[in-house]
Amino acid sequence: MSFTTDIKQEIANNELAIHCEKAQLSALIQLTSSLTISNGNLGILVRSESPTTSKRVVYLLKKLYKVNTDLQIAKKTNLKKNNVYTINVSQNGREILEDLGLYSSRGLLSHPSHELVAKDCCAQAYLAGAFLAYGTCNSPTKTNYHLEISLNEKSNASFIVKLLSRFEIIAKITERRNKFVVYLKKADYVSDFLALIGANNCRLEFENETISRDMKNSLSRIDNCEIANEIKTIRAASKQVEYINIIKESGKYELLDEKLRNVMDLR
């Protein structure tokens, strides 16, 4: 399993308060779904390549809204041939979206209502949902630290950056293949984010690997400094010996002060 999969499994297994579950589902629905209309009824169609994410969506929908969901699995035709999980919610779509702060009399909202993420715990749950939707994180065994969430809309990316700044985590946005990617590259920020979304076991694994690598790098730097100093010392001593030999060969050694001759003999 990948490190990303481990993170998603850990946060999907966390028990949350009802208001936090709504915040997490709000992120999952907003970032992974599209709307359908059938016989005048508004439906929700969720797509994901992650079985963990799909199970979490089904679990939260059934727990919070007691709705039946139709789950279908198809295989992509690209080289990776990943499974695609499609969850169809054909009943109470409008009511669900309104309760999740994603729909109002003005229509669909670009980000959830302020009330939904007003509490810090709910904001954390929303960020966990965003990572479940489209988050990835490099394995801590790799040399570069990188965590990102890939989004379709810039407004979603800006909203996540704003939420992260509430917890003093500074994220950046870049555009890649028509996606807006929120990313973290500093080890401290990645570690703080994992703690924020409730992936504490993965955070410990990440920090252990980071500390171990930093320790090895520090020892290597110390060794390199010591070797460099030894080389400098040897070169300086060799030069001094060379000069001493020149003085002796010139016959001027006996003309020098006795203390200086003693130092030359010791060298």
N, C-alpha and C positions, 0 to 999 in steps of 0.2 A: 504493500500500500504506500501511496505517496504521503508526504507530510501534509499536503492540502486536505487529502481525504481524512487523515487523522484529526485535523482541526475541525472539519465539518461534522464528523461523527461525535466528537466531544461536545460541541455546542448544541447539536441536535438532541443530545441526551440530557441536557440540563433541564431541571424543573424550574419553571418561571411562574410568577404571579399572573393572573388573568390579564391585567392591563399591559404587562410586558409581552405576553404571548400575542396580544393584538398588535403591538408595535412590530414584533418580529414578523408576523404574518403580513402586515402592511408592506414591509420591505419586499418580502418574497413575492407577493401578488403584483406590486407595482413594477418590479424589475424583471419578472419572468413571464408575465401573462399578456394576453390580448383579449379584447372583448368580442363577444358574439351576440347576434340578435336573432331570435327565433320566435315567431308568433308574437312579436311585440315584447318578448321577455329578454332582459339583458343577462347574458351568460359570461362566464370567465373560463378562459382556456390557458392553462399553465403548461409551459414546456421547459424541460431541464434535462441535462445529460448526466446529472448526479442522482443516483438512487437514494442517497441519504437526504438530499434536498427534497426530492419528490415525496418520500415517506413523511418528512416533516410537514410539508404542505397539507397532505391528506390528513395527518393526525390533527393539526391545528384546525382545519376546516370542520372536521367532524366533532371535535371537542367544543369549539366555540359556537358553531352555528348549526350543528346537527344535520348537515346536508349530506346527501349521497353524492359520491364522486365516481366518475368513470375513468379508470386508468388504462391507458393503452401504451404498449411498448413497441417501438419500431427501431430498425437499425439504419444508421446513416450510410450513405453510399460513398462517402469519401474514403481515403486511405485508412484512417483510424477505425472506421466502421463502429463508432460508439453507439450505444443504445440511446434513444431519445424517449423520454417518459412524458406523455401528454395526459394531463388531468383536466377533465371537462366538468365544470360546475354549471349545470343548466337551470338551477333553481335559486331564487333569492339573491341573484347576482347584484342587483342594485342596492339592496339592503346591506349586504356584506361590505360592498365598497364604501357606502356611507358610514358604516360603523367603524371601518378601518381608516377613516379620514381621507379617502381617496376620491370621493365623489360628493358633489354638492348641487345646489340648484343651478350653478353655473356650468355644470358638467364635470368631466375628469379634471383632477388637480395635478399640477406638475410635481408636487411633493405633498406628503401627509400634513394634516392640520397640526398647528403648533401644540394643541392640547395633547395630541397622541404621544409626543416625545418631550413633553414639558419636564417630566421627571428624569433624572439622570439614568435611573435603572431602565426606563423605557427607551431612552436614546441609545443605551448600550445594546438593548435587545434589538432595536432597529438595525444597528450596525452589524450585529451578529447575523441578522436576516440578510443583509446586503452581501455579507461574505458568503453565506450559504448559497445565495443566488448565483453570483459570478466572481467569487474571490479565489485567488491562488496565492500560494506562498512558497518560495524556494525552500528546499531542505536546508536545515542548519549546517549540514555537512558541506554544503557548497561554499565557495569563497566569497560570493557576493550575496548581500542580504537584500531581499526584494519581496514585498507583499503588495498585491494590487487587487482592485475591484474594477471590472470592465463593464461599462454602462452604455446604453443606447443614446441617452439624452444628456446634454451638457448640464441641464437644470438638476438632474439627479446627482451628477458628479459634484456640482457646486454645493448641493444640500449636504452630501456626505462629508465634504471638506469642512463645511461649517459646523457640523455635529462633532467632528474630530477635534476642531479647534477649541470646543468647549472643554475638552479633557487635555488640552495643551499638547496635542499631537498635530504636528504640522505636515499636512499631506499636500501633494502637488497633482496637477492634472496634465495629461498629455493626450494627444489625439493619435489613434493608431487604427488603421483599417476601418475607418468610419465609426469607430468606437471612442468613447471618452473614458480614459483610464485614470483612476485615482490610485496613486502609488506612494509607498513608503520605502526608503532605502537605508535609513539609519537603523542600526541594530536596536538601539534604545526605543525607537518609535515602534518597531515591529513587536518587540517584547511587550511594550505598554498596550498595544492594540490587542494582542492575544489575551492579555489579562482582562482587558476591557470587555471583550466579547465572551468571556467565561471559558476560554481554552487554557486553563491553568496547567494541566499536565503537559500540553504541547509547549507552553511558555517555559516550563522548567527544562524540558528537553532542549529547547532553543537556547536558553541561557547557559546550560551546562556545556553545550557544544561551542557556544561563543566564547565562554570563559576559557575553555580548554585550548581553543585555537589562539586566543589572545596571549595565553601563557606561553604556548610554544613559540609564537612570534617574538615575544619579549625575550625569551631565552636565546633564541637565534640571534636577535639584535645584540644581546650582551656578549655572546660568543664572538660575533663578528667584530665588536668593538675591542674585545680583549686581544683577538688575533691581530687586528690592525695596530694596536698599541705595541704589541710584541715585535711586529715587523719594523715599526718606526724605531724602536729601541735598538734592535739588531743593526739596522742601517746606520744609525748614529754612532754606535760603538765601532762598527767596521770602519767608518770614516776616521774616527779618532785614532784607531790602531794604524791606519794607513799614514796619517800625519806623523805619529810617533816614530814609525819606521823611517820616514823621510828625514826627520830630525837626527835620528841615530846614524843614518847613512851619511849625513852631511858632516858628522864629526862634531856637532855642537851640543850633543847631549850633556857632556860634562860641564858645560858652561852654565847650565841652568841651575836654579835654586834647588836645594836638596829636597824640600817638601814637594816641589813640582815633579822632580824626578821620581819620588816615591809614588805619587799619584799615577805617573806614566807607567811605572813598573806594575802597579796593581791592575791597570787597564790591560 
